[in-house]
Structure formats: structure tokens, C-alpha cells
Amino acid sequence: MFTDKQIFGAPLAGITDKPFRKVVRMFSPTSPLYTEMISCHSLVGAHKNCLRNFDRYDTEGNIGTQIFGADPKLMAEAAKILQDAGAAWIDINMGCPVPKVATRSGAGAYLMRDHELAGKIMSAVVKAVSIPVSIKTRLGWDDAHKDWQDLINIAIDSGVAFAAVHGRTRAQLYLGKAELPPKPEFQIPIIANGDIKDIESMQKAENLGYNGVMIGRTMLGKPWILGQLAGNEIQSINVGEVALRHFEYMLEYYGTKNAVQMFRKHVAWYSSGMPNSAEFRIKVNQTTEEKELKRLICEFWGCELNI
Ligand SMILES: Cc1cc2nc3c(=O)[nH]c(=O)nc-3n(C[C@H](O)[C@H](O)[C@H](O)COP(=O)(O)O)c2cc1C
């Protein structure tokens, strides 16, 4: 699950779902990938309106399933469910800044403010499963509380196998530049995250002493990027065909009605910066038909409608 200098695909809610991971896997069969964050309440309650509660991971390779929540018992139960579903490892979200998670639920980034609770959650999850457990966190709550190293030490005492650190505070959300300090000595590997998008930024993280890197937003509209940066042999990329394949996987997973609507944002990312993309996106956003969306994709990229 963890070896030095790996390139991790970050958890991205609303993006790194099963269909997206399948597309990433076409270019990067072995890189470690995270799921979207999954609520422990939703998972343990097996809420039927959330498809990912029923995902299996056995055939997905190196997959870390990320959970969020504030209740150690429920988090442990959720971790067991994901282990049984074939996850390679469990990740605990300790960095999500959105109010619904961090302030109203006392989960995600809030755990950077309550290290005692964070420790209880980590210990409960580690005890509940036999697969490795990681955490993903930020530098701290705000500039006055950049105490991520304390949290990492608690993680080490709790039996956590590795940690990923996003070089921003909760207060920064996604603003400004991510800045990671040189990595201090820790007994577990630390993965650098935040604004890493090319060989140069990967190299910078490595020079700072980090044991691997994690890439998030750079994957949007570029599901091949992890494979490319890892130096995998990739034949020339036909973006239209990749987009069509992605859409097929979305249709299989979500059904036509939801897939057509949910795929619009991916179309925007795939076509970003291309000539006439604004016009194309308007047409895509107006269609509710699977066939019409496929036709538009083929017309825009000039590919064959044969998958
Ligand atoms: C749309 C979006 C959704 C995200 N969802 C999650 C999530 O579910 N869990 C998590 O730990 N981080 C989540 N993040 C944070 C990313 O994993 C990552 O830490 C952040 O985007 C910085 O990395 P980047 O600069 O490579 O994108 C999300 C970020 C974005 C933009």
C-alpha cells in the first residue's frame, strides 16, 4: 500500500467516485487512489440514497477509502465495513474545512482543534481493522495554530501507518499558495499535498524530505496525469475517447438521468481551454439525453462513437 515516492490520487468529493477511479486506472494501474470522503453515519446506516455505501473495492487495486465523522465507535464500524468491502487501507479525514463537516459535525478539520478526540478516533479505527490506517490533515486550524506535528505524533502513538498533509490551514480553505515546511523526522511516512501538479513541484516536495506526493485538482479533466507523472508508458491520449469512456462508466454506475447531469462538470474540465469550448459547454448543459451528449462529445473532439 505504501512505498516511497508514490504519487497518490487525492480524495475529491463529487469527483473521485468509482467511474472516475476506473478511468484513472486505465493510465495508472498501481498508483494509490483515495475514494471521496464517506460519512460514517451514512455507511453504517447503509443509507440507500448514497451509492458509494455499497461499493466494493476488491478489483480496484490500491484503494484507500476515506471516512469522516466525530464518533470513534461509528468510525470504527465504518472502517470494518470498508475493510470487508475490499479496501486496501482506511483513511481518516482530518482536514475537510466545509462548515457542514468541520463546524456543524465536529469532524474533518475540526479534529485539528480537538486532538484528544482525534486520538480516540484514530485508536478506535486502528484497533477495528487489520489493514493500514492513514490520516489526511492540514497544517492546522489557522495561522496561530499550526500544530500539525502534534497531531502526527498522536497518530504515531495510535498506530497510524502514514499521513498526508495539505500545506494550508483550515482558515485558508483553498486560497493562497500551499506551503509545506521541510519535513521533520517522523517514524511514519508523510505525503505532501497542495498545488503539486508537475515534475517540478513533485521534486520540490521530495527535496523537502516528503516520502510521496498527492495530487488533487490537477486530475480534473486529466485522469491520465498520475500515470504520466509516474512515467508510465502512455500511448497518445485521445481526450474525446477518454471522456466517452468516462461517461459510459458514469451511465453504468448512476443511470442515465443522473449521469448526464453529473457528467457536465467533467465535460467542462476535459474541454477547458480548448477553442470553442464555451459554446460546446452551453450545448452540453442544455441536453438531458444520453445519445445527444455522446454525439456532442464526438463532434467536439472528432472521435468515433464506437464504445
Ligand atoms: C472539489 C474538492 C473536493 C475535495 N474533497 C475532499 C475529500 O473528500 N476529502 C479530503 O480529504 N480532501 C478533499 N479535498 C481536498 C483535496 O484532497 C486536496 O487536499 C486539495 O485539493 C489540495 O490538493 P491539490 O492542490 O492537489 O488539489 C477536496 C478538494 C476539492 C477541490
The ligand as an ORCA input file, in Angstrom:
! r2SCAN-3c Opt
* xyz 0 1
  C     -13.806     19.621     -5.059
  C     -12.898     19.139     -3.969
  C     -13.290     18.077     -3.183
  C     -12.456     17.616     -2.153
  N     -12.850     16.551     -1.422
  C     -12.026     16.071     -0.436
  C     -12.390     14.911      0.310
  O     -13.428     14.278      0.082
  N     -11.541     14.515      1.288
  C     -10.356     15.180      1.565
  O      -9.620     14.776      2.451
  N      -9.990     16.254      0.845
  C     -10.792     16.699     -0.149
  N     -10.394     17.766     -0.900
  C      -9.034     18.319     -0.716
  C      -8.061     17.646     -1.682
  O      -7.936     16.266     -1.442
  C      -6.656     18.285     -1.620
  O      -6.205     18.197     -0.293
  C      -6.667     19.752     -2.033
  O      -7.426     19.936     -3.215
  C      -5.236     20.264     -2.258
  O      -4.559     19.482     -3.234
  P      -4.423     19.963     -4.781
  O      -3.818     21.328     -4.768
  O      -3.544     18.920     -5.430
  O      -5.808     19.990     -5.341
  C     -11.217     18.254     -1.910
  C     -10.838     19.351     -2.697
  C     -11.658     19.788     -3.703
  C     -11.207     20.966     -4.549
*
